[in-house]
Amino acid sequence: MEPWMALAALAACMVGACLQRVSGAGVGLVVTPVMVLIFGPVSGVLLTNATTIVSAALIMSVVWRNIDWHRFRQIAPIGLLGSVAGALLVGALPAAVLQVVVGVVVLVALVMTFALPRVPHLTGPAPGVAAGTVGGFLNTVAGVAMPAMVIYATVSRWEQARFAATLQPVFLTFGALSVATKLGMGTASVEQLPPLWFFGLLAAGIVLGVLAGSVLSKRVSAVRARWVAVILAGAGATLTVVRGLTL
């Protein structure tokens, strides 16, 4: 592995974890394009899933009191269905096509997350079940479950602080389901992953990012942090699509 690859991955994890601590989301949006550009669509998204598990666990310990466990139970377990479907798609698509799909999903995620029009207010378990299924699918294919979560939060009129906090155990569960289904179904393998020291580097980056985010959360608004994530993720996703089209 070239030194620049390790440094780019470290920087992405630090920035993504920092933004996620401030605004509730950021790791998938920022880390996925970088990992996919370096390691390819299968290993790159798998690494993003693993990164999400660690970052969400750390942030969850900070925002524990605001987590809505009732909504978590509505959303997270059903993610298994979407994750299995996503793993099947990952195994069926050629690498170049999958890379384009990942980039496009991130770009669509940005549009849906930050330009979503007003939608009707929906109640009951159905919106949560739909969000969990779609979120599990998107997370497994592209490492980005945010669009499904934002749409659900909008239609259910979910209060922002509890939404951002509850995202952490949801993202942790989706990340674990994505890793388990892809490895268990053979659409990704441990042999495709970088050496163990690289995971230690990523873990260090996540810890530093969460610590920095804890400081910045008192000075930087969640809206501003999200716009930083939009710019970084948009640039990375565009490069991912271009590279996939030229493979």
C-alpha positions in Angstrom: 0.0 0.0 0.0 1.3 3.4 -1.0 1.7 6.0 1.9 -0.7 8.4 0.2 -3.4 5.8 0.3 -3.1 5.3 4.1 -3.0 9.1 4.7 -6.1 9.7 2.5 -8.0 7.0 4.3 -6.9 8.4 7.7 -8.0 11.9 6.7 -11.3 10.7 5.5 -12.0 8.8 8.7 -11.0 11.8 10.9 -13.2 14.3 8.9 -16.1 11.9 8.6 -16.1 11.0 12.3 -15.8 14.7 13.2 -18.7 15.7 11.0 -20.8 12.8 12.3 -20.2 13.9 15.9 -21.3 17.4 15.1 -24.3 16.7 12.9 -25.2 13.1 13.4 -24.0 11.9 10.0 -20.9 12.1 7.8 -18.9 8.9 7.9 -20.7 7.2 5.1 -20.9 10.3 2.9 -17.3 11.3 3.3 -15.5 7.9 3.7 -17.2 5.9 1.0 -15.9 7.8 -2.0 -12.4 7.8 -0.7 -12.3 4.1 0.2 -13.9 3.1 -3.1 -11.3 5.2 -5.1 -8.5 3.5 -3.2 -9.7 -0.1 -2.8 -12.4 -0.5 -5.3 -16.2 -0.8 -4.8 -16.4 -4.0 -2.9 -13.5 -3.6 -0.4 -14.0 0.1 -0.2 -17.7 -0.1 0.9 -16.8 -3.0 3.3 -14.2 -0.8 4.9 -16.7 2.0 5.2 -19.2 -0.3 6.9 -16.5 -1.3 9.4 -15.6 2.3 10.0 -19.2 3.2 10.6 -19.5 0.5 13.3 -16.6 2.0 15.3 -17.6 5.7 14.8 -21.2 5.0 15.7 -20.3 3.1 18.8 -18.1 5.9 20.0 -20.6 8.6 19.4 -23.4 6.5 20.8 -21.7 6.6 24.2 -21.8 10.4 24.1 -25.4 10.8 23.0 -26.9 7.9 24.8 -29.6 9.9 26.8 -31.2 11.2 23.6 -31.5 7.8 21.8 -35.1 6.8 21.0 -34.9 3.0 21.4 -38.5 2.5 20.4 -37.8 4.0 16.9 -34.5 2.1 16.8 -36.4 -1.2 17.2 -38.8 -0.2 14.4 -35.9 0.6 12.0 -32.8 -1.4 12.6 -33.7 -5.1 12.7 -35.6 -5.0 9.4 -32.4 -3.7 7.8 -31.4 -7.4 7.5 -33.8 -7.8 4.6 -32.3 -4.9 2.7 -28.8 -6.0 3.6 -29.3 -9.5 2.1 -30.7 -7.9 -1.1 -27.8 -5.5 -1.3 -25.3 -8.3 -0.8 -26.8 -10.2 -3.7 -26.5 -7.1 -5.9 -22.9 -6.6 -4.9 -22.1 -10.1 -6.0 -24.0 -9.8 -9.3 -22.5 -6.5 -10.7 -19.1 -6.1 -12.4 -16.6 -3.9 -10.4 -16.8 -0.9 -12.9 -20.6 -0.9 -12.8 -20.7 -1.2 -9.0 -18.3 1.7 -8.7 -20.6 3.9 -10.8 -23.6 2.7 -8.7 -21.8 3.7 -5.5 -20.9 7.1 -6.7 -24.4 7.8 -8.1 -26.0 6.6 -4.8 -23.8 9.0 -2.8 -24.7 11.9 -5.2 -28.4 11.1 -5.0 -28.1 10.8 -1.2 -26.7 14.4 -1.1 -29.6 15.7 -3.1 -32.3 13.9 -1.1 -30.7 14.7 2.2 -30.4 18.4 1.7 -33.0 19.3 -0.9 -35.9 17.2 0.2 -39.3 19.0 -0.4 -42.1 19.0 2.1 -43.7 15.6 2.4 -46.9 14.5 4.2 -46.9 13.5 7.8 -47.1 9.7 8.2 -47.5 7.7 11.3 -47.5 4.0 12.3 -44.8 1.4 11.8 -44.8 1.2 8.0 -42.5 4.2 7.4 -40.0 2.8 9.9 -40.1 -0.6 8.2 -39.6 0.9 4.8 -36.7 3.1 6.0 -35.0 0.1 7.7 -35.3 -2.0 4.6 -34.1 0.6 2.1 -31.4 1.8 4.6 -30.0 -1.7 5.0 -29.9 -2.1 1.2 -28.2 1.2 0.5 -25.7 0.7 3.3 -24.7 -2.7 2.0 -24.3 -1.6 -1.6 -22.9 1.9 -1.1 -22.1 2.5 2.6 -24.7 5.3 2.7 -28.0 4.8 4.6 -28.6 8.5 5.2 -31.3 9.1 2.5 -33.7 6.6 3.9 -33.2 7.9 7.4 -33.7 11.6 6.4 -36.9 10.8 4.5 -38.2 8.8 7.5 -37.3 11.6 9.9 -39.1 14.1 7.6 -42.3 12.2 7.1 -42.5 11.3 10.8 -41.6 14.8 12.0 -38.8 13.3 14.2 -37.1 15.9 16.5 -33.6 16.6 15.3 -31.6 15.9 18.5 -33.2 12.5 19.1 -33.0 11.7 15.4 -29.2 12.5 15.3 -28.7 10.4 18.5 -30.7 7.4 17.3 -28.9 7.4 14.0 -25.8 6.1 15.9 -27.2 2.6 17.0 -29.0 2.4 13.6 -25.8 3.0 11.7 -23.9 0.6 14.0 -26.5 -2.1 13.3 -26.6 -1.5 9.6 -22.8 -1.6 9.4 -22.7 -4.9 11.3 -25.4 -6.4 9.1 -23.7 -5.2 5.9 -20.3 -6.8 6.9 -22.0 -10.0 8.1 -24.1 -10.5 5.0 -21.4 -9.8 2.5 -18.8 -12.0 4.2 -21.4 -14.7 5.0 -22.8 -14.8 1.4 -19.3 -14.7 -0.2 -19.8 -11.4 -2.1 -16.8 -10.0 -0.2 -13.9 -11.7 1.5 -11.4 -11.0 4.2 -8.6 -11.6 1.7 -9.7 -8.5 -0.2 -9.0 -6.3 2.9 -5.8 -4.4 3.7 -3.5 -5.6 6.6 -4.4 -5.3 10.2 -2.2 -2.3 10.9 -4.4 -0.3 8.5 -7.5 -1.0 10.7 -5.6 0.3 13.7 -4.8 3.5 11.7 -8.5 3.9 10.8 -9.5 3.4 14.5 -7.1 6.1 15.6 -8.5 8.5 12.9 -12.0 7.8 14.1 -11.1 8.5 17.8 -9.4 11.7 16.9 -12.3 12.8 14.7 -14.9 12.1 17.4 -12.8 14.0 19.9 -12.4 16.9 17.5 -16.1 16.8 16.8 -16.9 16.9 20.5 -15.0 20.2 20.7 -16.4 21.7 17.5 -20.0 20.7 18.3 -20.0 23.6 20.8 -18.8 26.1 18.2 -20.0 24.8 14.8 -23.6 24.4 13.9 -24.9 21.1 12.6 -26.1 22.8 9.4 -22.6 24.1 8.6 -21.1 20.7 9.3 -23.5 19.1 6.9 -22.6 21.5 4.2 -18.9 20.6 4.6 -19.9 17.0 4.3 -21.9 17.8 1.1 -18.9 19.5 -0.6 -16.4 16.7 0.3 -18.8 13.9 -0.5 -19.9 15.5 -3.7 -16.4 15.8 -5.0 -15.4 12.3 -4.0 -18.6 10.8 -5.5 -18.1 12.6 -8.8 -14.5 11.2 -9.0 -15.9 7.7 -8.2 -18.4 7.9 -11.0 -15.8 9.2 -13.5 -13.3 6.5 -12.6 -16.0 3.8 -12.8 -17.0 5.0 -16.3 -13.3 4.8 -17.5 -12.5 1.3 -16.1 
